[in-house]
Structure formats: C-alpha cells, structure tokens
C-alpha cells in the first residue's frame, strides 16, 4: 500500500480523534477539567501530529505542535483550563478539521486557512504564553534553521520489520517526521538484509537506517517518532556523550528545556502504555470503505431476489429434494443478510454527542443557560440513516434553544430552574427508531399558530382541528410565528426542509406541546433503507408488501354493514380497503382478511384479498413518475420477476384517521 492509499485511513483516524478531543474539551467546560481529560486531549493532538508527520503534512504538524505545546502547559499546571481556553481549543480543533478536509477530498486547501491559523496561534500565545512560532513561520521553517540552546547529539539505529509496508507504513515518512524537530547530520541506509533481486518480495521491508541526530528534545521524543511501528521495528537511541554548542536545528518546536519536554513525553508514553488494553480492543476492529459495504449490501439484495426466483421454480418442479435444498439456501442467505445489515448498524450516541458542541455554542450566542441531556445513545440504526438525519436534528435542537427555551429571568419568574434543558432520546419501536427532541421551555402557542394558518389560508376558520394538526402547520413552507428575525430563526425556512428530509428517509415527524411546559418533536425512522422483512398481501391481481415489524396480527374480515370499523376483541378498529385506495377493478375475493398494523401506538386495519406470507424484501427506489403516489414508499422485485409496491404504513394510518374524523364530524 502506498502513501496515497493509506491517506483515507489517516483522515478517518484523525477525524475520530478530533471528535474525542471535542468531547473531552466540552467536558472540561464548567470546571470539569481533570487530569484524565486533559491527558486524553493531549494524546489526541500528539497522535494526529505524529501521523501527519508520516505523510509529510507539514502545515498540520506545525499547527498541532503549537496546540500540543499549549496543552502541555495545562498538563504541567502552568496554565488553567479556563472557559476562554476551552473555546479557543475548540476553534483550533475546527481548524485542524479544516486542514484535514482537502487531504481527504483531494481538493485544494482554502487560502484563508493560513491566516485563520495564525490568528488562532496568536490567541494561544496570549492565553497560554507558549512562546511558540506561528503556523505560517513554523511551516516555512520546517526545512530552515532556528537557533536553540543546548542541543544534544544522538545515535539512532532503526531496523523495520518485514510487515511494515503491508501495514501501510512508509519508512521514509518517519525520516520526514524526524526532520520536524531534529537536524539529521548523517544518515546511512542499512541494506545488508536485502536478498538477491530474484528473491525480493515487493511487500516486504528489508531496510533500516543508521543516523546521527541533533535536537533539543530528549530521548523519549525521538522514540515517540516511531510509536506507530514500535511493535514491528528494532530501535536503538543512545546519547553520543557530548552536549553540542548552540547550533542550527531544523525543527518547528517550542523553545523549552529538554528536561521538561522529555518528562512530558515520558508521561505521554506511560499513558499510552496504560491504555494498551484499549489498543488491543481496537485492534479487533477493521475500517471498511463505505462504498464497499454498500456494494456488498446491493449484491446480497440481488442474491435474495435470485433465490426467491429459484425457490419458485423448485416448487413448480415438485421435486422435494430440490425444494429442501433451496430452502436451506434461503435460510443461509437470510443469515448472511442479517450479518451484512449489522455491519451497517451504528450507535446513534456518536451523533448525539456532537450536539454538546452545538448546545454550548448556541447557548452562548443566545445568552441563555442551556444543558443537553442524552438518553438511548446505544440505540442502533443504519449508518446511512444516521448520516442523513444529522442535519435535521441540528435544526430541531437549535430551534428548541431559540424558540423553546426562555430567558433565565422568564424561567425564574415561572418557577422553573434558570438553566433550560434540551433532551435527546432514542429507542426502538415496532421495527423503527424513534428519536425525540424535547425542551422544557415555554411550549407552542396553539391559538397563535392556528390564527397564522387561517390568515395564510391553510385551513378554514370553521374547521375543528386536533392539537397535532395545528402543530403540523409549523412544517409548512415559509410558516413562522416569530416576532423577530434572528441569526438562528424567524424566516420560516427550515422546518419544511426538516420534514422533507425525514420523509425522504421513509420517516415521519410529529409535534406535541404543552404551553408553559415544553415541546417534543418525535421523529420515526426505519432501521435500514436496504432490506427488510416484509409480509406479502394481494389485492386483486396486484401484490403489495408491508413491513413485518409494523404488523400485529391478521384477522378474518366480516363485510356486514357499511361501516369502516371492525370489532377487535371488544375494541373498535378503524380500517380502510386497499382496493379503494389503489382503485383496484377486479372483484373482491369471497374471503378477505384484515391486516392489523401499528404506527406510533395507533392501530389500523388494512383489508386485503389474500395473505401470501413473509417475504425478504429488497427495497428499490421508485421512479420519478411514482414518487408522489400516496401510501407507497418503495418497490421490490418478486421471485417471478413482477414488481410489488411497498406500502407506506404511516400514510395509511393517517388516511384511516382522517376518514374517522370525517365520519365523527358528519355524525356530530
């Protein structure tokens, strides 16, 4: 693997480390800056700097080095971790992320990044008094000389193990990194282990280096440069017995005594050794490119469709051995399907944790005291869903803070705590993931929303509406009841986009609120967008698929009377006839059934002609002509090659409730 192929892995690892750094910095906010968190932040920065050095990313190395130096001052107790410093370090984290972005995407770096980095480093020097060079000068001096007092000469011999290249490491990358804080006075390539040309393996490393270095840093600093191959190399670092006179040293390092730097690096090494258990646990995982995983899921979907066709043909042959064989094959495919889908399932906690930063920044901007409470962070759902729900959730959280949470004075006057609370909660329900965004603010003003809706002509003034219907107007494009426009809200742009994005994920969104006590926005999403367990039904000659997790039971349908309610063990069950929904012209079968579905705690019956049983359903997107069809969320290919529409259960439940309200209103 060459350097270019290893870069995506570096970017992914650095992104994870930056998230850990941000989380720890947010925990340091408000007086939570203990030694463990500070060391975690320092180790994250140190690892990013070391990895960037291996890839020759000098601008990242130079910037992170100064951040690391400031963090070292905090670790040594020289500088307190104040709110101002936390805010600055969060901005530095954002800047490192911006420096990484062109590395991962292959685009050119934003020219303004250099000036922004200098501004941040100037602020760091003012707070931490590090005396470190700016990013601009440090980057420019990576190959130039700078004078330091008391550098030491060192003899360094390193022999890399045969598996270094296969692990994605470039031996020359370590030499480049050494040049960021050492002057390499001599370098000899050790090639005595090279086999004859005909026996050479291009994936095996046979080389080593024998060097003489001059640096103001200590032995531990030199050893830490080879941290990423310490298990696969032989390293000897020895002082050459003399302290050189002040000389030219090519290194963008802070001018601090060697003893202090050495002690800091030893402490860091100790922390990393203490975390060896975590490293061994991490070694049990492997990063997989998302595109490869998507290809695997797609291929399994095609395999399921092909297996369904094979099962159909086997049944037609009446060959019992063939039927049994295809049944075994289908069972194995189902196991592979479940395993593959589990690979895409991730915990939503990582997404929730990002909102700690959102709440902190927005609350400071609004001048409000707001805390974030998280529940259900271990709830899992498809990685694709997680990625696409992040933006809608961000808007909902910001909306809760801006519109929902009152000022501290207003809260105290109402008998509430001065600090407001935004709560994120996630849990599984009927094959879906439910995400709730709640606040303990002033709640929605029902009358004000209704008046605005009537004014805009969205509803007739004489019509009686439920609370959920009134609150639903908030999702109309351009709808807003804000008295003034702020940087965060008031223009009526956003909530309609939130609903559109959630609907695109085959999800639903609803609002419940109590004036004076708070608001809860509930988002329901499918666990996966690829393959589901379905239940196949027939209406006339057409086949439809219902998500199996949404089905509670199936009962026989009695067509007596002209009502739209069935008796389900003494309870009234509203139902709708699918043949009426889709305009089926074929006559109904003599014996019809009701499929009882449940969505958001509401039961509805769906009248069908036949029950065809469970069916592994590969979800196919609808074409442009069919995307606006009501009560349909997708399609699937059956074993006989026909297309079956996947029914939208939330839309069907909503339609049944609407009919129920019409009947009640007419009766009244």
C-alpha positions in Angstrom: 0.0 0.0 0.0 1.4 3.4 -1.0 1.1 6.7 0.8 -1.9 7.8 -1.3 -3.8 4.6 -0.5 -3.1 5.0 3.3 -4.3 8.6 3.4 -8.0 7.8 3.8 -7.2 5.7 6.8 -5.3 8.5 8.3 -8.1 11.0 7.7 -10.7 8.7 9.3 -8.5 8.1 12.3 -7.7 11.8 12.7 -11.5 12.6 12.5 -12.2 10.1 15.2 -9.5 11.6 17.4 -10.8 15.1 16.8 -14.3 14.0 17.9 -12.8 12.6 21.1 -10.9 15.8 21.6 -14.0 17.9 21.2 -16.0 15.7 23.6 -13.3 15.9 26.2 -13.0 19.7 25.8 -16.7 20.1 26.3 -16.5 18.0 29.4 -13.7 20.4 30.6 -16.2 23.3 30.2 -17.8 24.3 33.5 -14.9 23.2 35.8 -14.7 19.5 34.7 -11.0 19.8 33.6 -9.5 16.8 35.4 -6.1 15.3 34.6 -7.6 12.3 32.7 -9.5 14.5 30.3 -6.6 16.9 29.7 -4.3 13.9 29.0 -6.8 12.5 26.6 -6.9 15.8 24.7 -3.1 15.9 24.7 -2.8 12.3 23.4 -5.3 13.0 20.6 -3.3 16.0 19.4 0.0 14.1 19.8 -1.2 11.2 17.7 -2.6 13.5 15.0 0.7 15.3 14.8 2.7 12.1 14.6 0.5 10.6 11.9 0.5 13.8 9.9 4.3 13.9 10.0 4.5 10.4 8.5 2.5 11.7 5.5 4.6 14.9 5.1 1.7 17.2 6.1 3.9 19.9 7.5 1.2 22.5 7.9 -0.9 20.2 10.1 2.2 19.1 12.1 3.3 22.7 12.7 -0.2 23.9 13.8 -0.9 20.9 16.0 2.6 21.1 17.6 1.8 24.6 19.0 -1.6 23.4 20.2 0.1 20.4 21.8 2.6 22.7 23.5 -0.2 24.8 25.0 -1.9 21.6 26.2 1.4 20.5 27.8 1.4 23.8 29.7 -2.0 22.9 31.0 -0.9 19.4 31.9 2.0 20.7 33.9 -0.3 23.1 35.8 1.3 26.2 34.3 -2.0 27.4 32.7 -5.6 26.8 33.9 -8.2 25.3 31.6 -10.5 28.3 31.6 -13.7 28.7 29.6 -11.8 31.1 27.3 -9.1 28.5 26.6 -11.7 25.7 26.1 -13.4 27.9 23.5 -10.1 28.6 21.8 -9.1 25.0 21.7 -12.5 24.1 20.2 -11.8 26.6 17.4 -8.3 25.0 17.0 -10.0 21.6 16.7 -12.2 23.1 13.9 -9.2 24.5 12.2 -7.4 21.1 12.2 -10.6 19.6 10.8 -10.5 22.2 8.0 -6.8 21.4 7.3 -7.7 17.7 7.0 -10.7 18.3 4.7 -8.6 18.9 1.5 -6.4 15.9 2.4 -9.3 13.6 2.4 -11.3 15.1 -0.5 -8.3 15.8 -2.8 -9.4 19.4 -3.3 -7.2 22.4 -2.9 -6.9 24.0 0.5 -8.8 27.2 1.2 -6.2 30.1 1.0 -7.8 31.7 4.1 -6.9 28.8 6.3 -3.3 30.1 6.7 -4.4 33.4 8.1 -7.0 31.8 10.3 -4.3 29.5 11.7 -2.0 32.5 12.5 -4.9 34.2 14.3 -5.6 31.2 16.5 -1.9 30.7 17.3 -1.6 34.3 18.3 -4.5 33.9 20.7 -3.0 30.7 22.1 0.2 32.6 22.9 -1.7 35.3 24.6 -3.6 32.8 26.8 -1.0 30.1 27.4 2.2 32.2 26.9 3.8 29.3 25.0 6.2 31.4 23.0 5.7 29.1 20.1 6.1 30.2 16.5 3.1 30.9 14.3 1.7 28.3 12.0 3.0 30.3 9.0 6.5 30.7 10.2 6.7 27.2 11.6 5.6 25.7 8.3 8.0 27.8 6.4 10.9 26.8 8.7 10.4 23.1 8.5 13.5 22.9 6.3 15.2 26.0 7.6 17.4 26.6 10.6 16.5 28.0 14.0 18.7 28.6 17.0 18.1 26.8 20.3 20.4 26.5 23.3 21.9 23.2 24.3 21.0 20.6 21.6 22.2 17.1 22.1 23.7 14.7 19.6 22.1 11.2 19.4 22.9 8.0 17.6 19.8 6.3 16.3 19.6 2.9 14.6 16.3 1.6 13.4 15.5 -1.7 11.6 12.0 -2.1 10.3 10.2 -5.4 10.5 9.2 -7.2 7.3 5.5 -6.3 7.7 5.8 -2.6 7.9 5.0 -1.9 4.2 2.0 -4.3 4.3 0.7 -2.3 7.3 0.6 0.8 5.2 3.7 2.5 6.7 6.3 4.3 4.7 9.8 4.1 6.3 10.7 7.5 4.7 7.7 9.0 6.4 9.5 8.5 9.8 12.6 10.3 8.5 10.5 13.2 7.3 8.8 13.4 10.7 12.2 13.4 12.5 13.2 16.5 10.4 10.3 18.4 12.1 12.3 18.6 15.4 15.8 17.2 14.6 18.7 18.0 12.4 19.8 14.8 10.6 23.6 15.2 10.5 24.3 11.8 8.9 22.1 9.0 7.5 23.2 5.6 6.3 20.8 3.1 4.7 21.2 -0.4 6.1 20.7 -2.8 3.2 22.6 -5.8 4.4 19.4 -7.8 4.7 18.4 -7.4 1.0 18.0 -10.8 -0.7 19.1 -11.4 -4.3 16.9 -9.5 -6.8 15.1 -12.6 -7.9 14.0 -13.4 -4.3 12.8 -9.9 -3.4 9.2 -9.5 -2.2 7.9 -6.0 -3.0 5.6 -6.1 0.0 8.4 -6.9 2.5 10.7 -4.3 4.1 14.4 -5.2 4.2 15.9 -1.8 5.1 16.9 0.1 8.1 18.6 3.5 8.9 21.6 4.5 11.0 21.5 8.2 11.8 23.2 10.9 13.9 20.7 13.5 15.1 21.0 16.8 16.8 18.0 18.0 18.8 17.0 19.9 21.9 14.4 17.3 22.6 15.0 14.3 24.7 15.3 10.5 24.1 11.6 9.9 24.7 10.7 12.4 22.0 12.9 10.6 19.4 11.4 7.2 20.4 7.9 8.6 20.1 8.5 9.3 16.5 8.5 5.6 15.9 5.4 5.0 18.0 3.3 3.6 15.2 5.8 0.8 14.4 7.2 0.2 17.9 5.8 -3.4 17.7 7.4 -4.0 14.3 10.9 -2.5 14.5 14.1 -2.7 16.4 15.1 0.8 17.7 18.2 1.9 19.5 18.6 5.5 20.7 21.8 6.5 22.5 23.4 9.8 23.5 26.7 10.4 21.8 28.3 11.7 25.0 28.6 15.4 24.2 26.3 18.4 24.5 26.8 20.4 21.4 27.2 24.1 21.4 24.2 26.1 20.3 23.7 25.2 16.7 21.2 25.3 13.8 18.4 22.8 14.4 15.7 22.3 11.7 12.6 21.9 13.8 9.4 23.9 14.4 9.4 23.1 18.1 8.9 25.3 21.1 12.0 26.7 22.9 11.6 24.8 26.2 14.1 23.0 28.3 14.9 19.5 27.1 14.2 18.0 30.6 10.6 19.4 30.6 9.9 18.1 27.1 11.4 14.7 28.0 9.3 14.5 31.1 6.2 15.4 29.2 6.9 12.8 26.5 7.6 10.1 29.2 4.4 10.9 30.8 2.6 10.6 27.5 4.3 7.3 26.8 3.2 6.0 30.2 -0.4 7.0 29.5 -0.3 5.2 26.2 1.2 2.1 27.7 -1.5 2.2 30.3 -4.1 2.3 27.6 -2.7 -0.9 25.9 -5.9 -2.7 26.8 -7.9 -0.2 24.8 -5.5 -0.5 21.9 -5.8 -4.3 21.9 -9.6 -3.9 21.9 -9.4 -1.5 19.0 -7.2 -4.0 17.1 -10.1 -6.3 16.9 -11.9 -3.9 14.6 -11.2 -3.0 11.0 -12.2 0.0 8.9 -14.1 -0.8 5.8 -14.8 1.7 3.0 -18.5 2.6 2.9 -18.7 2.1 -0.8 -17.5 -1.5 -0.5 -20.1 -2.1 2.2 -22.8 -0.6 0.0 -21.8 -2.8 -2.8 -22.0 -5.9 -0.5 -25.5 -5.0 0.6 -26.6 -4.4 -3.0 -25.1 -7.7 -4.1 -26.9 -9.5 -1.2 -30.1 -7.8 -2.3 -29.7 -9.2 -5.8 -28.9 -12.6 -4.3 -32.2 -12.6 -2.3 -34.2 -11.8 -5.5 -32.4 -14.6 -7.4 -33.0 -17.0 -4.5 -36.7 -16.2 -4.5 -36.9 -17.0 -8.2 -35.1 -20.3 -7.6 -37.5 -21.2 -4.8 -40.4 -20.5 -7.0 -39.1 -22.7 -9.8 -38.2 -25.5 -7.3 -41.8 -25.6 -6.0 -43.1 -25.8 -9.6 -41.0 -28.9 -10.3 -42.5 -30.8 -7.3 -39.0 -32.2 -6.6 -38.9 -32.5 -2.8 -35.1 -32.7 -2.6 -34.7 -29.6 -4.7 -37.3 -27.7 -2.6 -35.4 -28.7 0.6 -32.1 -27.7 -0.9 -33.4 -24.2 -2.0 -35.0 -23.8 1.4 -31.6 -24.4 3.1 -30.0 -22.0 0.7 -32.6 -19.3 1.5 -32.0 -19.8 5.2 -28.3 -19.3 4.8 -28.9 -16.2 2.6 -31.1 -14.8 5.3 -28.3 -15.3 7.9 -25.8 -13.6 5.5 -28.3 -10.7 5.0 -28.7 -10.2 8.8 -24.9 -10.2 9.3 -24.3 -7.8 6.4 -27.0 -5.4 7.7 -25.4 -5.5 11.2 -22.2 -4.2 9.6 -24.0 -1.0 8.7 -25.7 -0.6 12.1 -24.0 2.1 14.2 -24.9 3.6 17.6 -26.6 6.9 17.5 -24.6 8.1 20.5 -21.8 9.5 18.3 -24.3 11.7 16.5 -25.9 12.8 19.8 -22.6 13.7 21.3 -21.9 16.2 18.6 -24.8 18.3 19.8 -22.9 19.0 23.1 -20.9 21.5 21.0 -24.0 22.8 19.3 -25.7 23.5 22.6 -22.6 25.1 24.1 -22.0 27.4 21.2 -25.7 28.4 20.5 -26.4 29.0 24.2 -23.5 31.4 24.4 -24.7 33.1 21.3 -28.3 33.4 22.7 -27.1 34.4 26.1 -29.1 31.5 27.7 -28.1 28.8 30.2 -28.9 25.5 28.5 -27.8 22.0 29.2 -28.1 18.9 26.9 -29.3 15.6 28.3 -28.9 12.4 26.3 -30.8 9.1 26.6 -30.6 6.0 24.4 -27.2 6.6 23.0 -26.7 2.8 22.5 -29.7 2.7 20.1 -28.5 1.3 16.7 -29.7 2.2 13.2 -28.3 2.1 9.6 -25.2 4.2 9.0 -26.8 5.9 6.0 -29.8 6.9 8.1 -27.5 8.3 10.8 -25.6 10.4 8.3 -28.7 11.9 6.7 -30.6 12.6 9.9 -27.8 14.7 11.4 -28.7 18.0 9.7 -32.5 17.8 10.5 -31.7 17.0 14.1 -29.3 20.0 14.3 -32.1 22.3 13.1 -34.5 20.8 15.7 -32.0 21.3 18.5 -31.2 24.9 17.5 -35.0 25.6 17.1 -35.6 24.3 20.6 -33.0 26.5 22.1 -34.0 29.6 20.2 -37.9 29.3 20.2 -38.4 26.9 23.1 -36.1 27.8 26.0 -37.0 31.1 27.7 -34.5 33.5 29.1 -33.2 32.8 32.7 -35.3 35.7 34.0 -38.6 34.4 32.4 -37.9 30.9 33.7 -37.3 32.0 37.2 -40.5 34.1 37.1 -42.4 31.0 36.1 -40.9 28.9 38.9 -38.5 27.0 36.7 -34.7 26.5 37.1 -32.7 29.3 35.5 -30.9 26.7 33.3 -33.0 25.2 30.5 -32.8 21.6 29.3 -32.8 20.1 25.8 -33.2 16.3 25.8 -32.3 13.9 23.0 -33.8 10.4 23.3 -33.7 7.4 21.0 -35.3 4.0 21.3 -36.7 1.1 19.1 -40.4 0.7 18.5 -42.1 -1.6 16.0 -39.2 -2.0 13.7 -38.5 1.7 13.7 -36.1 4.0 15.5 -37.8 6.8 17.4 -35.8 10.0 18.1 -37.2 12.7 20.4 -36.0 16.2 20.7 -37.6 17.8 23.8 -37.2 21.0 25.7 -38.6 22.3 29.0 -39.3 25.7 27.5 -42.5 27.8 27.0 -44.2 25.4 24.7 -46.1 26.2 21.5 -48.9 28.8 21.4 -51.7 26.8 19.8 -54.0 29.8 19.2 -51.3 31.9 17.6 -50.3 29.1 15.2 -53.9 28.5 14.2 -54.5 32.2 13.6 -51.5 32.3 11.4 -52.6 29.3 9.5 -56.1 30.8 8.9 -54.5 34.1 7.9 -52.4 32.3 5.2 -55.4 30.3 4.0 -54.0 26.9 5.1 -57.3 26.0 6.9 -60.9 27.0 7.1 -61.7 29.1 10.2 -64.8 26.9 11.0 -62.9 23.6 10.9 -62.2 21.9 14.2 -58.6 20.7 14.4 -56.7 18.5 16.9 -53.6 19.8 18.6 -51.3 17.6 16.4 -53.0 19.0 13.2 -52.5 22.6 14.4 -48.8 22.0 15.3 -48.4 20.3 11.9 -48.7 23.8 10.2 -45.2 24.5 11.5 -43.9 22.2 8.8 -45.5 24.3 6.0 -43.0 26.2 3.8 -42.5 29.8 5.0 -44.6 29.3 8.1 -43.3 31.3 11.2 -44.8 32.9 14.2 -41.6 34.5 15.4 -41.9 38.2 16.4 -38.4 39.0 15.2 -35.8 37.5 12.9 -32.6 36.3 14.5 -29.4 34.7 13.1 -31.0 31.3 14.1 -34.6 31.6 13.1 -37.7 33.6 12.3 -37.6 33.5 8.5 -39.9 30.4 8.2 -37.1 28.5 6.5 -36.1 25.1 7.9 -38.9 23.1 9.4 -40.4 22.3 6.0 -36.9 21.2 4.9 -36.7 19.1 8.1 -39.9 17.3 7.3 -38.9 16.8 3.6 -35.6 15.3 4.6 -37.2 12.9 7.1 -39.9 11.9 4.6 -37.2 11.1 2.1 -35.8 8.6 4.6 -39.3 7.0 4.7 -39.8 8.5 8.2 -42.4 10.7 9.9 -42.2 13.7 12.2 -44.8 14.9 14.7 -45.0 17.5 17.5 -46.6 17.5 20.9 -46.5 20.5 23.2 -48.0 22.0 26.3 -47.9 25.8 26.7 -45.6 26.8 29.5 -44.1 23.3 30.0 -42.2 22.5 26.8 -42.3 20.8 23.4 -41.3 17.4 22.0 -40.6 16.7 18.3 -40.8 13.0 17.6 -39.1 11.5 14.5 -39.7 7.9 13.5 -37.3 6.3 11.0 -36.8 2.8 9.5 -33.9 0.8 10.9 -32.5 0.4 7.4 -33.0 1.6 3.9 -31.8 -1.5 2.1 -33.5 -4.8 3.0 -36.5 -5.5 5.3 -38.6 -8.5 6.5 -41.8 -8.0 4.6 -45.3 -9.5 4.5 -46.8 -10.0 1.1 -50.5 -9.5 0.5 -52.7 -9.4 -2.6 -55.4 -7.1 -3.7 -57.0 -8.3 -6.9 -54.1 -9.3 -9.2 -51.7 -6.8 -7.6 -49.1 -7.7 -4.9 -48.1 -5.4 -2.0 -45.6 -5.7 0.7 -46.0 -4.5 4.3 -43.0 -4.1 6.8 -43.3 -7.2 9.0 -42.4 -5.2 12.1 -45.4 -3.0 11.7 -47.9 -5.9 11.7 -49.5 -7.0 14.9 -51.9 -9.7 13.6 -54.2 -10.8 10.8 -58.0 -11.5 11.3 -60.8 -12.5 9.1 -62.9 -9.7 7.6 -66.6 -9.6 8.0 -68.2 -7.3 5.4 -71.5 -6.9 7.2 -72.8 -3.3 7.2 -71.5 -0.2 5.6 -69.2 1.0 8.5 -65.4 1.4 8.5 -64.9 -0.2 11.9 -64.2 -3.8 12.9 -64.7 -5.4 16.3 -61.3 -6.4 17.6 -61.9 -8.2 20.9 -64.4 -5.6 22.0 -62.5 -2.6 20.7 -63.3 -0.6 17.6 -60.6 -0.9 14.9 -60.8 1.6 12.0 -59.9 0.0 8.7 -59.5 1.0 5.1 -59.9 -1.1 2.0 -56.7 -1.2 -0.1 -58.8 -1.8 -3.3 -60.4 1.6 -2.7 -57.1 3.3 -2.0 -55.5 2.0 -5.2 -58.6 1.8 -7.4 -58.5 -2.0 -8.0 -61.2 -3.0 -10.5 -61.1 -6.8 -10.1 -63.9 -8.2 -7.9 -63.0 -8.8 -4.3 -62.4 -12.4 -3.2 -65.0 -14.2 -1.2 -62.8 -14.4 1.9 -61.0 -11.3 2.7 -58.7 -10.5 5.7 -57.7 -7.6 7.8 -54.0 -7.0 8.5 -53.7 -5.0 11.8 -50.8 -2.6 11.6 -49.5 -0.3 14.4 -47.8 3.0 13.9 -47.0 5.4 16.8 -49.3 3.5 19.1 -52.3 3.8 16.7 -53.8 0.6 15.2 -55.4 0.4 11.8 -56.8 -2.4 9.7 -56.0 -2.9 6.1 -58.5 -5.0 4.1 -56.8 -7.3 1.6 -57.9 -10.2 -0.7 -55.2 -12.7 0.2 -52.3 -13.2 2.7 -49.2 -14.5 0.9 -46.8 -14.8 3.8 -43.4 -13.5 4.8 -41.0 -12.2 2.2 -37.5 -10.9 2.3 -37.9 -7.5 0.7 -35.1 -5.7 -1.2 -36.2 -2.1 -1.3 -35.9 -0.4 -4.7 -36.5 3.3 -5.0 -39.5 4.5 -7.0 -39.0 6.2 -10.4 -39.7 9.9 -10.7 -43.2 9.2 -12.1 -44.3 7.4 -8.9 -42.6 9.3 -6.2 -45.8 11.3 -5.5 -48.0 8.3 -5.3 -49.8 8.3 -1.9 -49.4 5.4 0.6 -46.4 3.9 -1.3 -42.8 4.1 0.0 -40.9 1.9 -2.4 -41.0 -1.2 -4.6 -39.5 -4.7 -4.6 -38.9 -7.4 -7.2 -40.7 -10.7 -6.6 -39.3 -14.1 -7.4 -41.4 -14.3 -10.6 -40.0 -11.0 -11.8 -43.1 -9.0 -11.0 -42.9 -5.7 -9.1 -44.6 -5.4 -5.7 -45.2 -2.0 -4.2 -44.1 -1.5 -0.5 -46.9 0.2 1.4 -46.3 3.3 3.5 -47.9 2.3 6.8 -47.7 5.8 8.5 -49.6 7.3 5.5 -52.2 4.6 5.6 -52.7 5.1 9.3 -53.0 8.8 8.8 -55.6 8.3 6.0 -57.6 6.0 8.2 -57.6 8.6 11.0 -58.7 11.3 8.6 -61.7 9.2 7.4 -62.5 8.5 11.1 -62.6 12.2 11.9 -64.8 13.0 8.8 -67.3 10.3 10.0 -67.3 11.7 13.5 -67.8 15.3 12.3 -70.6 14.2 10.0 -72.3 12.4 12.8 -72.0 15.4 15.1 
